Each structure stands twice: as C-alpha cells, then as structure tokens.
Amino acid sequence: MDAESQERFREFVESRSSALLRTAVLLCGGDRHAAEDQLQNALVKVADRWRGIDDPEAYARQVLYRQQISRWRLKWPRREVAVAEPPERASDGEQGAAELRVLMRGALARLTPRQRTVLVLRYFEDLPEADVARVLGCSVGTVRSTTHRSLARLRRLAPELAALAPAAARPAAPSRDISPVEVRP
Amino acid sequence: MNVDQLVRRTLQEQAAEHVRAPGDLADRVLRTRRHRRTARGLAGGAVAVAAVVATAVTVTVSDPRGVQATPASETRTADVEAHPDQSPPRELIAAGNAAVSGFYTGRTVKEDDGDELFLRRYHLLDQKTGGYAPADEKWAWVDVAPGLRTAAVLEGELPASRIGLLDLMTGRVTRWITVERPVAAVTWSPDGRRLVATAYSRNPDRLIDRPDDHPANGPRQHSSRTGFYVIDAATGDVGPFRALPRSEPDTWGAPLGVSRTDLVWGRDGTVLYAEKSDGTRDWYTPDGEKTRTPAGERYAGASRAGLSPDGAYAAADGDVNGSPVVDARTGKKVATVPGMQPLAWADGKRLIALGCDPKKCGGRNEFRTQLLLVTVGSGKAVPLSGFRKGAEGGAGRWVPMVTGR
C-alpha cells in the first residue's frame, strides 16, 4: 500500500468506522470488545484489497457478516455478554415497550452468531431473503429456517415475549422487503 | 406488536446508541496488517482460507445486483415531457431543468384513542421504466435528491431513528444512517451533497387527543420539534445535533400548522429556514444559530419555487388570477404568471406551477388544478399533467414533488 492509498484508507476508516462498529456491535450481540476485534479484522481485509475494491464500506460489511458466521469463527473463545437484568414484569404502554426491548436485547445476545447475523440482515438491513442468502453464501431455505428458528428461540429465551404474535402469523412481514419487484419506486 | 417488529425496533434502538470507533483504529489496522504480512510464511493455511472468503466477497460486491443501465430520466431529455391526459401521472413529467420525481396522496386515519394520523402514500419515479410506481408503504417520508438517482426515506411511524438512501434504479436502500434523536423530515441540499434532518419527539403528522380535554375538542396539533442534524450524504456522517427552541407554544392548544416546522435549505445551500404558521420564515445557519433573512430571499415569501436559478426573480404564491413574480433585489413586481402555486423554476424564465390552464377555465378555478409550465412575461401556460381530483388535503388528491433533473 503506497502512501497515497494509506491516506485514503485512513480517511475511509475515520469517516465510516463508527457506523461499521455499530453494525458490528449488533452482530456481536452488544459485546463492544468483540465488535472492535471483528471490525479490526474486517478492516485488515479491506486494506489488503484496497486497490481492487470499488466500495470499501460494502466490502467491509460483507466481511463482517461472513466472518461472523464462518466456521472458524466458532473456534474463537466465546465471551460472556453482560446483559441488563430483565425487569420482573413488563407493564403496559411506553414503559412496557421499553422493557420488552431490554428483554429482547438480552435474548438477542444469547443467540448463536449465525442466528443473530441472519436477524440483523433481515430486520436491521432490511434485506430480502434472497439477498441474505447471497451475502452469507447459503440457500434461501437456510435463511428462512434460520430466521424461523431464531425467532422461536428468542421467545424461549424470554418467556415474556411469548405473548407477542408469532412472526409467521403475519403474512405482511415479507412485504417489508426492499425487493425491486415489490418496492420499485 | 409481533416478535419480528420488536426485533427490528430493538436493533434500531441499539444501533442508534452513541458508539464511536477508537481514534487510532486505522493505525492499528495498518500495524496488524504489517505484522500479519511478516508472519504470512508461518501461517500459510490460515491466510489461504481468508483469501478464498475475500475473493468470493469481492465478486458479490463488484456486481451485487447486476444492475447496469442508464436512468430513464437521462434518456428522456426532451425540454418538455408533458402528459396532460394523465392524473395522477404515469410517465415522467419534466420541463427544463426540473422534473416531477414523484407524488404522494394523503389520508387521515382516525384511531381508537381519538388521535388522527396523517399518512402519505408515495409514488416515485422508477428510473428503470421512466414511469411512476407505488413506493413501499413503509416510507412515511420521501425526498428525492437533485439528479433523480437517490431518495432519502424515513420509515413510519414517524419520527424515525434512521434515514435510508434509496436507489431509484434498483428500489433498494443502499445505506442506512442512524441518528440519536428521531427525525420526521429529511431534505436534500440544492447540490445534493447534504441532508438536513429535523428531529421531533412526537410524530408531527399525528393530531393528539388529550384525555383530559373537553370531549367537544378534537385532536390537536402539538409542538415537539427538538432540533436538526446536517448529514454528509456521501459518507453518511451525521453532524452534531443542533437544538432549536420550540418556535411556538410548547404545550397544547397551538394553532393549526405548527406541528410540522421542518428545516429546509435556502437556494444557495448555505443557510436553512423553517416556515412558521403565519407563512414567514425563521432562518438558521447549519450550526443552529438564528440568522437574518438572506438579502436575495427577502421577497420570496412562502412560495415553494422561491428564487430563480440566477437569483434574479422571486416567485410568490398567488391566487386564481395568477402568481406574482418580483425582482428579487427590489421586491417590485415584474410579471404575473398563470397558476396559483409556483412549485419550481424550470430555468431562469420558466416555472412549473399548479393552476388551471387559462384556455380551459380562464385560469379561474381554485380547485381544478393541474401542473403547468408558465413563462415570465407570457400569459400562456403549457399543461404538463391532467387535472387533479378531490379537495386540497383530501383523499385521492396527488401532491407533486418537483426536483432538479
């Protein structure tokens, strides 16, 4: 990497690393230290291929997703994630909703990296199933079954969430996908 | 709420938290890389695995969706693209440097608790076909960037904690920008490089019914604007939050029209304004400091078209008799153009306006309006669209969005 490339790389890291770190924190279930490790690894790969990539941010995100679910990732030591104690009982209204989100955050942290990654791609990045499959290099069926199992596991991890309607009962969910067929502006 | 909605909300909330990458991250990465390169001979196997993953990723990134084409607005470049038989329009409408980037229809939903919610349903220019197609229902706010390639979108219910940049070629969001304080409006700067996002603590499109209010009183406007952000569109960097004082009564009972007091860019993109309920404007610097009305904008009034591209003229809202065009330096009227509502300047002399073609109804019909192309110094009007049906603000009435092309 020559001096000019290093300068551009530094500018890229300075402007985009906080946004990338936010995604990494989600992927790591709120574990800030693990997220920094993951981001640093992804950025090393970005630097390795700096000349050959058009969109370094998109590339960094793909690396983040893939290294999160790749098999050798599972061999890394797992960290215990500090999670706020769930409230005893969710009450009605705004406070109840906030408490449910705290519970949900704790439950998300206890999913496997693969399950969490699929949920982040589906519900935070809003990617249709086919695109999630492409990003992760698996089949659409795997994305669908992983999503289903992850949501079911969330309900088991936090029984308070059981009162919520299951996602499968709402056919509207897929229509939120940003697919060119459905959303074409 | 179901479980997938809760997952979505939780992830959005978590992503909006203030997370800052270490300042020396780039140095750490470059150091690690040098170290790994030195050690490569010792760890050939591991490096090979990483390289395979990286290669596969590169292929996906360089052509993620296989979209390679020219936007329709760049192949339809006739000076005037008119469809006077279409209402709402189905095909691209444009004149000079301006085009209709989309339109919305509004409707009001009464909720069980007495609140009333105003909802917009957007249709946007599909750059693959050159037609207008329904946008995803979840977009509660859309503003199209000059050049017609990208739109900034917000998800309902407003306010939203992230801003999407929607690619009008593919219909996909290419970037999400999270903001710490939720926003209910986002508007492009005239050069398409920056966004201003106005933050609110409540949905400004929701009329709220107070339980302790007299039952005869309907749901009311409220004032919940908290401030704004200026965002770099290319990098997604969100500037510091700029708090604003609440411009009108900060509790209940505020008059109509004050719930939504969005920040909008002035013509030269150096200052911002918010329109008040009396039609006058408060001006701010991008740092949130209140400032004087820029000299050139003094006579632009509350018209959406405002100043002409060269700053010579200002178009003001008119009535059934037409709209006045004034000298921007002196405020002296130079012409009256057909149309009640000038929307945008097509070039230095022509305006896209809403009104009635003088040939059809003598220009004198307040409710029967269509898109017109009018010229300063000429009484003629070229119809660009068919007539809009319904009353202003009523269901089925489409509201055009005009953007530089």
Chai-1 contact restraints between the chains, C-beta under 6 A:
chainA,res_idxA,chainB,res_idxB,connection_type,confidence,min_distance_angstrom,max_distance_angstrom,comment,restraint_id
A,R10,B,A26,contact,1.0,0.0,6.0,A-B,restraint_1
A,V13,B,L25,contact,1.0,0.0,6.0,A-B,restraint_2
A,V13,B,A26,contact,1.0,0.0,6.0,A-B,restraint_3
A,S15,B,T235,contact,1.0,0.0,6.0,A-B,restraint_4
A,S15,B,D237,contact,1.0,0.0,6.0,A-B,restraint_5
A,S17,B,A21,contact,1.0,0.0,6.0,A-B,restraint_6
A,S17,B,L25,contact,1.0,0.0,6.0,A-B,restraint_7
A,S18,B,R20,contact,1.0,0.0,6.0,A-B,restraint_8
A,S18,B,A21,contact,1.0,0.0,6.0,A-B,restraint_9
A,A19,B,G236,contact,1.0,0.0,6.0,A-B,restraint_10
A,L21,B,V19,contact,1.0,0.0,6.0,A-B,restraint_11
A,L21,B,A21,contact,1.0,0.0,6.0,A-B,restraint_12
A,R22,B,A15,contact,1.0,0.0,6.0,A-B,restraint_13
A,R22,B,V19,contact,1.0,0.0,6.0,A-B,restraint_14
A,V25,B,V19,contact,1.0,0.0,6.0,A-B,restraint_15
A,L26,B,L11,contact,1.0,0.0,6.0,A-B,restraint_16
A,L26,B,Q14,contact,1.0,0.0,6.0,A-B,restraint_17
A,L26,B,A15,contact,1.0,0.0,6.0,A-B,restraint_18
A,Q40,B,V29,contact,1.0,0.0,6.0,A-B,restraint_19
A,L43,B,V29,contact,1.0,0.0,6.0,A-B,restraint_20
A,V44,B,V29,contact,1.0,0.0,6.0,A-B,restraint_21
A,V44,B,T32,contact,1.0,0.0,6.0,A-B,restraint_22
A,V44,B,R33,contact,1.0,0.0,6.0,A-B,restraint_23
A,K45,B,A54,contact,1.0,0.0,6.0,A-B,restraint_24
A,A47,B,V29,contact,1.0,0.0,6.0,A-B,restraint_25
A,A47,B,R33,contact,1.0,0.0,6.0,A-B,restraint_26
A,A58,B,V61,contact,1.0,0.0,6.0,A-B,restraint_27
A,Y59,B,V61,contact,1.0,0.0,6.0,A-B,restraint_28
A,Q62,B,V57,contact,1.0,0.0,6.0,A-B,restraint_29
A,Q62,B,V61,contact,1.0,0.0,6.0,A-B,restraint_30
A,R66,B,V53,contact,1.0,0.0,6.0,A-B,restraint_31
A,L100,B,L6,contact,1.0,0.0,6.0,A-B,restraint_32
A,R101,B,T10,contact,1.0,0.0,6.0,A-B,restraint_33
A,R101,B,E13,contact,1.0,0.0,6.0,A-B,restraint_34
A,M104,B,L6,contact,1.0,0.0,6.0,A-B,restraint_35
A,M104,B,T10,contact,1.0,0.0,6.0,A-B,restraint_36
A,R105,B,T10,contact,1.0,0.0,6.0,A-B,restraint_37
A,L119,B,V7,contact,1.0,0.0,6.0,A-B,restraint_38
A,Y123,B,V7,contact,1.0,0.0,6.0,A-B,restraint_39
A,Y123,B,R8,contact,1.0,0.0,6.0,A-B,restraint_40
A,Y123,B,L11,contact,1.0,0.0,6.0,A-B,restraint_41
A,F124,B,L11,contact,1.0,0.0,6.0,A-B,restraint_42
A,L151,B,V3,contact,1.0,0.0,6.0,A-B,restraint_43
A,L164,B,N2,contact,1.0,0.0,6.0,A-B,restraint_44
A,L164,B,V3,contact,1.0,0.0,6.0,A-B,restraint_45
A,A165,B,N2,contact,1.0,0.0,6.0,A-B,restraint_46
A,A167,B,N2,contact,1.0,0.0,6.0,A-B,restraint_47
A,A167,B,V3,contact,1.0,0.0,6.0,A-B,restraint_48
A,A167,B,D4,contact,1.0,0.0,6.0,A-B,restraint_49
A,R170,B,N2,contact,1.0,0.0,6.0,A-B,restraint_50
A,A173,B,D4,contact,1.0,0.0,6.0,A-B,restraint_51
A,I178,B,R172,contact,1.0,0.0,6.0,A-B,restraint_52
A,I178,B,V173,contact,1.0,0.0,6.0,A-B,restraint_53
A,P180,B,T170,contact,1.0,0.0,6.0,A-B,restraint_54
A,P180,B,G171,contact,1.0,0.0,6.0,A-B,restraint_55
A,V183,B,D136,contact,1.0,0.0,6.0,A-B,restraint_56
A,V183,B,G171,contact,1.0,0.0,6.0,A-B,restraint_57
A,R184,B,D126,contact,1.0,0.0,6.0,A-B,restraint_58
A,R184,B,A133,contact,1.0,0.0,6.0,A-B,restraint_59
A,R184,B,G171,contact,1.0,0.0,6.0,A-B,restraint_60
A,P185,B,L124,contact,1.0,0.0,6.0,A-B,restraint_61
A,P185,B,D126,contact,1.0,0.0,6.0,A-B,restraint_62
A,P185,B,A135,contact,1.0,0.0,6.0,A-B,restraint_63
A,P185,B,L168,contact,1.0,0.0,6.0,A-B,restraint_64
A,P185,B,G171,contact,1.0,0.0,6.0,A-B,restraint_65
